[in-house]
C-alpha cells in the first residue's frame, strides 16, 4: 500500500489539429468553402507557420470558439479521489474513472499531501489511518461476502475508503475547455495536487499545439495582473488598482 505520484499520459488528440482550427477560423471569414482548402492545409502547401500565425492573431482578438473542434485525451494515475472531485467540476469534458464498486480496494495506494509528508508526527498518524482503513475495508468485505453479498461486497465496503485513495481516470477536453482548466488550475491558489496535474497536461499540449497553448496558464500570466482580488491574491502579480 505505497504512496504514489501522479502520472499523466497523452493518449490521443485530434489529427491535423492546427489545420482543423485554421480551417474553422477561415470559414468564419472566408466567402468560399474551406473544404476546398483542406488538402492544401494538411499537405503543407499552406505553410504551418502561416496557419499558426493566423490562428494566434484571431485568438488574441478574443475569438476562441473554433478551437473547440480539437480534443485531447489524457490518462491520469496516481491521483486521489479528492483531486477527481475537483476535476469533474470542469463540465465541458468527458471522464471515465476507475470504479471502486468493481475494483477491489483491499490494497489501495494513497496520496500523501506534502504538508503531511514533511511533518513526521502528521505522517505517522496519516499512515496509521491508511492502514486501519485498509484493515477495516478487508474485514467489512469479508463479512459481507460471508453473508451473501458475494462479488457485490466491494460496493458496500468502499464506503470506508478515504479521499486519499488512489484513482485513475481517462479525461478528454476540447482546447477551449483546456485553456479554462489551465487558467484555473495552474494558478498558485489551486490545490497542489490538481495544479501538478494541470502543468503536466499543459506541457503535453504545448508540444502538440503551441499555437494554442504556448501562452496558456494561469490568468495572471496573460493579463499581467492578478484577477483574484486583494483577499485571494498570492502576490505574484500586482492587483489592477496598483497598475498605473
N, C-alpha and C positions, 0 to 999 in steps of 0.2 A: 504493500500500500504506500508507494513512494509519492512524494510531492512531484509535480510535473510542471513543465514550462510550456508556454503557448507555441504552437506550430501553425503556420499559415502557408498553404499551397494554392497557387492559381491553377485551377483545373481547366478552365476554358474561357475564351472571350469571343465575342462576335468576330468572325473573319472579316478582313479588309475594313477594320473599324474606322480608320481615318477616312477612307474613301466613302463609306456609308454616311458618315457625319457631313463630309463635304457635299455629297450629293443632296442630302436633306436640306442643308443650308442653301445650296444653289437653287433648289426647286422653289424655295420661298421668294427668290428674287429674279428668277430666270423665266422668260416667256415660253421657252421651249420645254421639251420633255427630257428630264435628266437621265431617263433610261437609255437614251441615245448616247450619253456621255460615259456610261458605265465602263465599257471596255477600255476606253482611254484612261480612266481613273485607275483601274486595277492593273493595267499593263505598264503604267508609269509614263505613258505618253503625256499625261498631265502630271508634272513632277510632284512628288510627295511634299517637297518643300513649299511649293505653291499652294497645295491643298492645306497644309498646316498653317501657312500664313493667313489664308482666307478664313479658316476656322477660328484662329486665335483672335483675329480682328473682330469678328462678329461676337465672339464670347465677351470681349471687352465692352461691347455695346450693351450687354445685358440680355442678349437673345440666346437662350440656353435650351429651349425645348427640343431642337433637333438632336441633341446628344443623347436623348432618351432611347434612340434606336439601337444603341450599343450597350451590351450587357457583359458583366464579368461574373464568373462563378468561382468561389473560393471554398476550399476545405479547411476547417479550423479544428484543431485538437488542443488538449492541454489547457482548456479554459474552464471556468467554473459556471455552475448554474446561475450564480449571481450575475455574471457577465451576460449570459444569453437573455436574462430577464431585461437587461438594458438594451441589448441588441435588437430584440423584436419590437422595440418602440420605434424603430425606423421602418415605417409601414409599407413604403413602396419597394418591396423586396420579397424574395421567396426563401423560405427556410426549411431544411429537413434535418431534424435534430435526433440524436441517439435517444432511444426510448428507455426510461427507467422502468417501464412496465414490462418490457420484453427482454431487456439486458440485465443479467444478474449483477447486482451491486455488492456482492459479498466481499470483494477485494477492491473496492473503489479507490482510485487515485484521488488526490486532492490538491488544491491550490492554497498556498500559504501567503497571505499579504506580507509585503516587505516589512511593514512596521512590526509585525509579529515575528517574522523570521530573524530580525536583528535584536530582539529582546528575549533573552534566554528563558526568563520566567514565563513570559507570554507564550513562547514557542512550546515549552513543556506542557503547559495547560492545554494549548490548542491540539497538540499531537495526542495527548491523552484522550481528549474529547473525540478525535477521529477514531482512535482505537476502540473506545467504548461504543461508538455508533456502529462501527463495523460488527462488533460482537452482538449488539442488540439486533441489528438487521438480520444476522445469521440465525439468531435464536428465534426471532419472530417468523422468519421464513420457514424454519424447520417445524415450528409449532403449527403453522398454517398448513403446511404440506401434510403433516400427520393427521390433520383434522379435515382433510378432503379438498383443500384448495389446489393441490397439485401444482401445475405449471402457472396457475394464477396467483400463487403466494407472493411472487415478487411485486405484483402491482399493489399489494397492501403493505408489504414490508418497506417499500420505497418511501413511505411517509416519514420515516425517521432519517432519511438521507439528508445531509446538510447542503447548504448553498455552496459550500467549498468543494463539493464533489465534482470531479472532472466530467465534462461532457464534450461531445464532438458534434459539429454541425457543418452542413453544406449550405452556403448562402449565395444568392445571386442578387445583384443590384444593377440598375442601369447607371450610366455615367452621371446623370443629374442627381440621382439619389446618393451616389458615392461622393460627389462633391459636398453635399449636405452632411453626409456621415463624417467626412474628414473635417469640415468646419466645426462640427460639434465635438468630435471625439479626439481630435489632435490638440484641442485646447488644453492648456495647463490645468484647467479646472476639472477636466474629465477624470473619471476614476482611473487609477493607474493601470488596471488590467485591460480595459477596453481601449485605453489610449495606446497601449503597447500593440494590440492587435490592429488598430487603425493605422499606425505607422507602418506595420508590416504589409498591410494591404496597399497602402499608398505607394510604397516602394515598388511593388509589383506592377501597379497601374502605370506609374511613371515610365517603367521600362517598356511597356507595350504602347502607350499612347501619350507621349509627352506633350503634344499639342493641347490636350485637355488637362493633364494632371501636373505639369511642371510647376505651376504656381498654386496647386491645391494645398490645403492645410487649414489650420485654424484661421478664423475670420480676420483676426487682428493682423496677420501677416500680409493680407491683401489690402486691408483698409488703412494700415499704418497707425491705427489707434485701437484701444480696447473698447468693444461694444458692450461689455458685460456690466458696466456701471461701477460706481465707486465702491459699493458693498462687496462686489464679487471679483473685481479685477485682481490679477496676480501681480501687476506692476511691471510686466514685461514691456508693455506699450503704454503711452500716455492716454488719459481719458480725453474725449473730444473737446471738452471745455478748456483743456490746458494747451490745446494746439492753437497757436497764434494764426 
